[in-house]
Amino acid sequence: MTHSFDALILGGGAAGLMCAIEAGKRGRRVAVLEHADRLGKKILISGGGRCNFTNLHCRPENFLSSNPHFAKSALAGYTPQDFIALAEKHKISYHEKTLGQLFCDRSARDILGMLEAECEHSRVSIFLNTNIQKVERAMEFIAHAPNAEFKAPALVVATGGLSIPKIGATSFGYDLARQFGLAIREPWPGLVPLTLSGQDRERYHDLAGISAEVTVSCNGQQFREKMLITHRGLSGPAILQISSYWKPSRPILIDLAPGAEVTAAFRDPRTPRNLSTLRTELRKLLAHRLADRWLEARAPASWTNPSLADFEKQTHAWSITPTGTEGYEKAEVTAGGLDTNELSAKTMEAGKVPGLFFIGEVVDVTGHLGGHNFQWAWASGAAAGRAL
Ligand SMILES: Cc1cc2nc3c(=O)[nH]c(=O)nc-3n(C[C@H](O)[C@H](O)[C@H](O)COP(=O)(O)OP(=O)(O)OC[C@H]3O[C@@H](n4cnc5c(N)ncnc54)[C@H](O)[C@@H]3O)c2cc1C
């Protein structure tokens, strides 16, 4: 059976639904083709079930891309305020958790429900359990599912990245791009815990569950947030953020006491210069077990000023080389993706293939933690939806 539309949208996630709503509002006959048995599964599990749906301070600097300017136009065309206005229209109650991150008060289901209601209002046709396996282009695009085919002059690829394969992530978007001769920036898992092995793992793994506010840096980027020690390595917001910038076999630098001077008390000549005093000072800044373990590994060689200065320096610049990441099973996003040089920054349409659009996570634009990835999905989806 063949279904004809003005535009086909492959993938009923955040980007695909926003694109469908915008195009539908403008009277286009749009179909969303989704291989799962329901829409927006990632929305439902996002933000610990409360969906961190945007960030008040979202700026182009919050994104990684081989072209840092690419996202600017779409982000300016659909802002966090635009999404907030939509959420408020649907009476979704929300709160700011920290650093401009907006979460639902109740549940991520509110956001998905809102998008579904908007799709219905815009007369968007939704096809679930529709696994698109092949796309051809003759006069129009033809998308083939096992029991049906869909035709339209425009096709939007919103199939997301490779993260969390168990809820439906596929490489379909990248495969399709290659089929049409479009370049891909090799994808890698982002916002993902880092793993340690050997001595480093031995030394810290039993501290799993302990966290510390740190500044972590690598590749010219730095983040000051919480770090969490895990059985396999390091996690927590600071590590997730830096993981998107980390490259295999490179060290990361961790400041365990940002903004503090651990050895300040030793400037007072009355302060006894010994391990017990240093432990007391370090325990004011770090969880006791982490402080003790750090001292076991890095106690000053002596109690001279240069030795104390060296200890201070090391505590602010712990260089540790992760041996890997926890991979796409645990990654919140996929970095890399469709090369932005292939797309119009205004409409997300591929220059070489008129009528073919790419939006959301499949594109080489990856947000920092904190609602930026959804903002990119909404903004790129809206940009394409307005161009259909
Ligand atoms: C655990 C977790 C928590 C997260 N929390 C947040 C958060 O709080 N805030 C935030 O900003 N970001 C968060 N993210 C990231 C965010 O979910 C993604 O960046 C965003 O969902 C990307 O939207 P998308 O529409 O591009 O892709 P997706 O949401 O992945 O949607 C792609 C859709 O395409 C479908 N599909 C794939 N292949 C095919 C095919 N061949 N045929 C038909 N359909 C197909 C998939 O089933 C899926 O529904 C989180 C991610 C994870 C994994």
The ligand as an ORCA input file, in Angstrom:
! r2SCAN-3c Opt
* xyz 0 1
  C      18.917      8.498     29.265
  C      18.887      9.791     28.502
  C      18.476     10.952     29.147
  C      18.478     12.172     28.461
  N      18.065     13.300     29.121
  C      18.073     14.484     28.470
  C      17.585     15.657     29.115
  O      17.057     15.614     30.230
  N      17.689     16.837     28.419
  C      18.210     16.910     27.149
  O      18.265     17.997     26.570
  N      18.608     15.795     26.499
  C      18.549     14.598     27.124
  N      18.947     13.465     26.463
  C      19.334     13.590     25.029
  C      18.057     13.703     24.165
  O      17.148     12.695     24.560
  C      18.379     13.571     22.689
  O      19.389     14.475     22.338
  C      17.137     13.843     21.833
  O      16.134     12.916     22.175
  C      17.463     13.748     20.359
  O      16.261     13.875     19.647
  P      16.104     13.267     18.169
  O      14.684     13.486     17.806
  O      17.176     13.783     17.304
  O      16.404     11.715     18.344
  P      15.592     10.595     19.179
  O      14.877     11.213     20.308
  O      16.578      9.530     19.456
  O      14.485     10.082     18.156
  C      14.820      9.297     17.030
  C      13.630      8.442     16.710
  O      13.842      7.783     15.453
  C      13.364      6.441     15.558
  N      14.041      5.651     14.502
  C      15.353      5.308     14.434
  N      15.584      4.598     13.306
  C      14.397      4.493     12.641
  C      13.981      3.865     11.426
  N      14.849      3.230     10.617
  N      12.682      3.951     11.048
  C      11.772      4.612     11.835
  N      12.112      5.212     13.001
  C      13.411      5.160     13.402
  C      13.719      6.046     16.985
  O      12.938      4.978     17.452
  C      13.409      7.346     17.736
  O      12.084      7.417     18.192
  C      18.920     12.245     27.105
  C      19.287     11.065     26.451
  C      19.270      9.841     27.134
  C      19.670      8.602     26.392
*
